[in-house]
Amino acid sequence: MAPDQPTRKPRKLPGPYKPRVKKAKPKPNAPKTSAQPSRAKMRRVNLTLHDWMTVFAFVDEHPDMTQQEVANHFGSLHDGALLFTQETLSRKLKQRPELTKRVDETPNALSSKRPHVVTRPDVERALFLWVKHMEEKGEHVSGPMLVVKRQRFEEQFGVPRDERLQSDSWVSSFCMNFKLKEYQRHGEAGSVDPAAVEKERQRVRKILERYEPRDRFNFDETGFFPYAPPDRGLATKQMSGKKKDKFRISVGVACNADGSEKLPLFFIGRSKRPKAFKGKTPGEKGFYYRNNAKAWMTKVIFEEWIKQLDVEMRRSNQHILLLVDGFSAHYIAYKPRNIQIEFFAPNLTSHVQPCDAGIIRCLKAHYRRAFCERAINLDEAEQRDIYKINIYEAMWMIREGWDEITSETIEHCWNHTQIQPLPGPVSTTSKPDEPSSLQACVWNIIRTFATTSMTMPEAQEKLKELLKDRYKEEEWMAAFDIVFRAEEDVDRALEEINARASFLSVA
């Protein structure tokens, strides 16, 4: 082939290419629709019950339009066209009472195109209420449990034996109609009594009220397996597993409530002088490192760390609150002067400890990403064992991951635990009734409403308690509307709230 000869057939219309249009993400739990984009080659399909409810609402709002005009209007919509004829609309309007009655039959009724026909709706309704009852108890059910429970309901309802369902083929359609999905449980938060969690939150809030956010710290340690390669991934076939390296170190994490200060990571290993440091100690490489036989926290190690932290707080003339869990090694004899150590109640840290609310998880995610990027580099360097790493490199990558965690992430994790005092501590430079301090407290309530599970009535009650006679519901409804319009997008809600806070005054 000649050098100047083209290697492929030239395009008739080379570039520029049309930008790819991003599909809008459906809202969570939104009913399904048969709407089609107008630019696509449209074909007539059956409409869902939600689509017909939309058409009926439009007919009520435009009584002067004929049925043919209504059909033409929905067929020409750009965002999502609904195709139906005037004859179909006329027939559906006659069936409107029946269709409206179907709306509340099942949670998935609006997404269905045909009526959900069952022989015993009372049994299915009782079965669904039992599933909700189990959810409230913190338990989930399985397919075989549904089958057994339905048999017992059929006996209690006196269903004739020839009408009872003998197989389990109905389970899939039952789950689809009532929006039941299979979920895998994670963590231990489901074993905690919600009343005990709320009681602990209220106790911790009262303690935190005496400290500024920058003086509220939380410390927790976690086990770290730096050598462990990924145990799952993408492939064209099932692959054999590899021997897992169970080498473990402990990492201590401490940060304050507003994310402005992240204390250096606390490493605990087994070797006093790991070989990877080539004759030097980890301390000489800039790491805070201690060792023992089990690579875990002890009272001696924790007391030494508290003493050093207390000295630093004295030098900076700072008094802080340090929240820790009830691990036995945290109970030490030393009484620091500038640190108040407060213990969480037992078995509740999965709900109330900020480090367990995502900070440690984020640290490990940063490390895993760097660990996989390093494996790619070793693969390009034609190394056989791409996941091989030593303790020095692992500790360095963990520290880099700690530096990448932003203050916003830390602050969100603290707010997620709902232990933060809602109005915030009163500044020493202004009184609570002054407009500047009062406005900051008020908007802190709105931000908490946007980022936590606080309900709207709770937020309104706190605003009324804080503003008293100055509270006007019509003015502050605009702030609540911002959160609702954001549709669970916390970053977008906070951005709009911060922008509106500049001109909605409480003075």
C-alpha positions, 0 to 999 in steps of 0.5 A: 500500500502506498504511503499516501493512499487513504486507509479508509473510506472518507466520510461524506460529511466530516464533522462537526458532530452534533452534541450528544443530548443527555437524557433527563434522569427520572425522579425517584419513585416517579410513575412510569409514562408512555411519553415519547420525544417528538424528534423520535420516530413515534409509534402509538403505544398504550398509555399508563394510568398516570398519563390518563390522569394527566390528560383528564386534568388537562381536559378539566383545565381547558373545557372549551377545547374539543377532544380532537384538539386535546389529542393534537395538543398531547401529540405535539408536545416536544418534551414528551408526546402522548399519542392517542386518537379522539375515539380513544379519548372519548372511551377513556372519558366514559371510563374515568370513574373506574380509572380514578378508582384504580389510582389507590389500588396499589402503590404501582397503579399509576405506572400500570397500563392495565387493571391489576386483576386478582381473585382476592384483593383483600388477601393481597392488601393484608399481605402488603400491610404485613410487609409494612409492619415488618419494615417498621420493626426493622425486619425484611421478608423473603419470597418463601416468607410471603408464600407462607404468610399468604397461606395463613391469611387465606385460612384466616379469611376463609378462602375456599381451597380451590381458590387458593394459590398453590405455587409461588409464581404470583410473588414476582407480580405481587412485588412489582405491583406493590413496589417491593425490591430486594435489598441487601443489608449493610452495617449494624444501624438496624439493630439500634432502638430509634428512641435511644438514638434520639435521646443520645442526640439530645444529650450530645447537643446540649454538650456541643452548645457550649463549644464553637463548631471549630472546637468540636472534635471527633476521634475514631480508629478503624482497621485498614487492609492496605494490601488487599486487592479488589475482590470483584470486577468486570470480565468476560468469564468467571475467574479464579480467586487469589489469596487474600493478604490479611495484613492489617494496620489501624488508622486513627481519624480526628477532625472538627465539626466545620472541617477547618482542622483535620488532625494528622492521621494516627497509625498503629502497626505491628513492627517497630521499624518496618522494612519498607522504611529502610532503617528509619522509623515512621516518625522520621518520615513524618508519620505519627506511628505506634506499634504493638503485637495486635496493631490495635489501640491500647490505653497507653497509646491513646493516653500518650496521644491525648497528652500531646494533643493537650499540649498543642491545645494549651500552646494555642490557648484552645479548649476543645471537646473530643467525642469518642466511642466507649471502646475500653482503651479510651478510658484513661487515667490522665485528665487533660486541661484543655480537652473535655473527653465525652463518650458516646452511649454504647452501641449507638455510634453507627448513628451519632458518631460523625467519623462513622457517618461517612468520613472514614468511608470517604478516606478508604474510598480515596485510598482505593482509587489511588491504589487502583490507579497505581495498579494501572501504572504497574500494568503499563510498566509490565509488572506481573503483580500489579497490586504489590505495595509496601507499608510505606507507600500505603501509609503515604497514599492514605495520608494523601487521601486524608488531605483530599477530603474537603471541609464540606464533606466533613461538615455534611457528615457531622450534620448527617448524625443530627447531633449538631445544635440547630441554632448554633452557639451564640457568638461572644461578639453579638447578642442573640437578639441582634439581627446579624447573629439572629439571622445566622441562627435562622438560616442555620435551621434552614440549612439543617432542614435541607441536609438532614431528615428534619421535617418541615413542621419541626423546622417551622416550630424552631423558627417560631421559637427563635423569631417569636413575633417577627416570624411571618410564614408567607416570607419563610415559605419561600425558603422551604420551597427552595429545598422542595424544588431541589428534589433531594439535590443537597448541593443545589439546595444549599447554593440557592439558600446561601444566595437567598440568605443575602436578601431575606432578612430577619431584622 
